[in-house]
Amino acid sequence: MTDLIKAVRFNDLSLEDPFFASLREDYKPGFDSWFKKKNQEIAYVFHNSRGELLGFVYPKIEEGPLTDLSPALPAARRLKIGTFKIEAHGTKLGQRFLKKCFDLAISLNADEIYVTAFPKHSKLIQLLSQYGFEKVGTKSSKSGIEDVYVKKLGTTHQDQRKNYPIIN
């Protein structure tokens, strides 16, 4: 079976695609310049059979402490989910993208995964929580205050879904 989530370079995507409108709104005024600056970097996307962009995730590896958060986090090797957006349509696409991030984190020997999210994105936060991400702080920027969620790889919980990708 082929994976429907594909790796592409930012410059292979159209910044004018309506999919990016809400990201542009959330991260104004800098979203367009950030996107253009990433032109050679890899993101993962999903297009439906009509060619419409319905999912996008931009993961990257980071090492060291995170000092731009409150409270700061100690040094670690982390997979940062820099941007994560899906157009939910009842197909578990969010879980598929999380699996892609877990697979990348494991292949890159990350200790944990982290993501920031505005509190208004309750469906995303609910999905992250189901898979063991925990709120550890906040991050302030020109766009506002985002909550910071971390998933420590290798820790276990009573809830088996929170243990994913560890299977006992």
C-alpha positions in Angstrom: 0.0 0.0 0.0 1.4 3.4 -0.9 1.2 6.3 1.6 -1.1 9.0 0.6 0.9 11.5 2.6 3.7 12.8 0.4 7.0 14.6 1.2 7.3 17.8 -0.9 9.4 21.0 -0.8 7.7 24.2 0.2 8.4 25.7 -3.2 6.3 22.9 -4.8 3.2 24.3 -3.0 1.2 27.3 -3.9 1.2 29.9 -1.1 -2.1 31.2 -2.8 -3.9 27.9 -2.1 -7.0 28.6 -0.1 -5.8 25.9 2.4 -3.2 28.4 3.8 -5.7 31.2 4.4 -6.4 30.3 8.1 -2.6 29.9 8.8 -2.0 33.3 7.2 -4.7 34.8 9.4 -3.3 33.1 12.6 0.3 34.0 11.9 0.0 37.4 10.3 1.9 39.4 9.4 4.8 37.0 8.9 3.3 33.8 7.5 4.0 34.5 3.8 7.7 35.5 4.4 8.2 32.5 6.7 6.7 30.2 4.0 8.9 31.6 1.3 12.0 31.3 3.5 11.4 27.6 3.8 11.3 27.1 0.1 13.8 24.2 0.0 12.6 22.5 3.2 10.4 19.4 3.3 6.8 19.3 4.5 4.3 16.4 4.3 1.0 16.9 2.5 -2.2 15.2 1.6 -4.2 16.0 -1.6 -7.6 14.4 -2.2 -8.5 12.8 -5.6 -9.5 16.3 -6.9 -6.0 17.6 -6.1 -7.2 19.8 -3.2 -4.7 20.2 -0.4 -6.3 18.8 2.8 -3.4 18.2 5.1 0.0 19.8 5.8 2.7 19.2 8.5 6.1 20.7 8.8 8.3 18.7 11.2 11.9 19.5 11.9 14.5 18.3 14.4 15.8 20.6 17.1 18.5 20.1 19.7 19.2 22.0 22.9 17.1 23.9 25.4 13.9 25.7 24.5 14.4 29.2 26.0 11.6 31.0 24.1 9.0 29.1 26.1 7.6 29.8 29.6 8.8 27.8 31.5 12.0 27.0 29.4 12.6 23.4 28.6 16.0 21.7 29.2 18.2 20.4 26.4 16.8 17.5 24.5 16.6 16.2 20.9 13.1 17.1 19.8 11.0 16.8 16.7 9.2 20.1 16.4 5.9 20.0 14.6 6.3 23.6 13.2 3.0 23.7 11.4 0.1 21.1 11.5 -3.2 21.7 9.7 -5.7 19.3 8.3 -9.2 19.8 6.8 -11.0 17.3 8.9 -13.4 15.2 6.9 -14.0 12.0 8.9 -11.1 9.9 7.6 -8.7 10.0 10.5 -6.3 12.2 8.6 -5.1 13.8 11.8 -4.0 10.5 13.2 -2.2 9.6 9.9 -0.2 12.8 10.1 0.6 12.2 13.8 1.8 8.7 12.8 4.1 10.3 10.2 5.5 12.6 13.0 6.0 9.6 15.3 7.8 7.7 12.6 10.1 10.6 11.9 10.8 11.2 15.6 11.8 7.5 16.0 13.9 7.5 12.8 15.7 10.7 13.9 16.3 9.4 17.5 14.3 12.2 19.1 13.6 12.1 22.8 10.3 13.9 22.5 8.0 15.7 20.1 6.6 19.2 20.7 4.0 21.4 19.1 2.5 24.8 19.8 -1.2 25.5 19.4 -3.5 28.4 19.9 -6.2 27.5 22.5 -8.9 28.1 19.9 -7.8 24.9 18.1 -9.6 22.6 20.5 -9.9 19.7 18.0 -6.2 19.6 17.5 -5.5 19.9 21.2 -7.9 17.0 21.9 -6.2 14.8 19.3 -2.8 15.6 20.7 -4.0 14.8 24.2 -5.4 11.5 23.1 -1.9 10.5 22.0 -0.1 11.6 25.1 0.9 15.2 24.4 0.8 17.2 27.6 0.7 21.0 28.0 3.9 22.1 29.5 3.9 25.9 29.0 3.3 28.8 26.7 5.0 30.6 23.9 4.5 34.3 23.2 5.0 35.8 19.7 3.7 38.6 17.5 0.8 36.3 16.7 -0.3 35.9 20.3 0.1 33.3 23.0 0.3 29.6 22.1 0.2 26.6 24.4 3.1 24.2 24.2 2.4 20.5 24.1 5.1 17.8 24.5 5.0 14.0 23.9 7.9 12.3 25.6 8.9 9.2 23.7 9.5 6.1 25.8 7.2 7.0 28.7 4.2 4.8 29.5 0.7 5.6 30.6 -2.4 3.6 31.7 -4.1 4.6 28.5 -2.6 2.5 25.6 -3.3 5.2 23.0 -1.2 7.7 25.0 1.6 5.1 24.9 1.7 5.1 21.1 4.1 4.4 19.3 5.2 2.1 22.2 3.2 -1.2 22.1 3.3 -3.5 25.1 
